[in-house]
Amino acid sequence: MGNVADCLNKLNLPIEEAMTFTCDDILSDAPLAAELLSRLEEDEREIILLRIYGELSFAEVAKIMKISVFAARKRYQRVLTKLKKYSGGIL
């Protein structure tokens, strides 16, 4: 199990692979995860919490957030990119 930096570095992979983060990937460095999540907007945190912590599919996330599956995937991708930027160069 890697730390959050390792997890977010998966952004260098094709998006299909980057979207396979597990709860363990993020929770392995909880203080950093909490710091990064605190910088996000509420809807951005929601998609991360649903997808990573809740381990929900994009279809389930889309239904809960009342958006399309495409929009859920795109928002998730944008938030991951934002998290990478917020990491301050440790990624």
Rosetta blueprint (number, residue, H / E / L):
1 M L
2 G L
3 N L
4 V H
5 A H
6 D H
7 C H
8 L H
9 N H
10 K H
11 L H
12 N H
13 L L
14 P L
15 I H
16 E H
17 E H
18 A H
19 M L
20 T L
21 F L
22 T L
23 C H
24 D H
25 D H
26 I H
27 L H
28 S L
29 D L
30 A H
31 P H
32 L H
33 A H
34 A H
35 E H
36 L H
37 L H
38 S H
39 R L
40 L L
41 E L
42 E H
43 D H
44 E H
45 R H
46 E H
47 I H
48 I H
49 L H
50 L H
51 R H
52 I H
53 Y H
54 G L
55 E L
56 L L
57 S L
58 F H
59 A H
60 E H
61 V H
62 A H
63 K H
64 I H
65 M H
66 K L
67 I L
68 S L
69 V H
70 F H
71 A H
72 A H
73 R H
74 K H
75 R H
76 Y H
77 Q H
78 R H
79 V H
80 L H
81 T H
82 K H
83 L H
84 K H
85 K H
86 Y H
87 S L
88 G L
89 G L
90 I L
91 L L
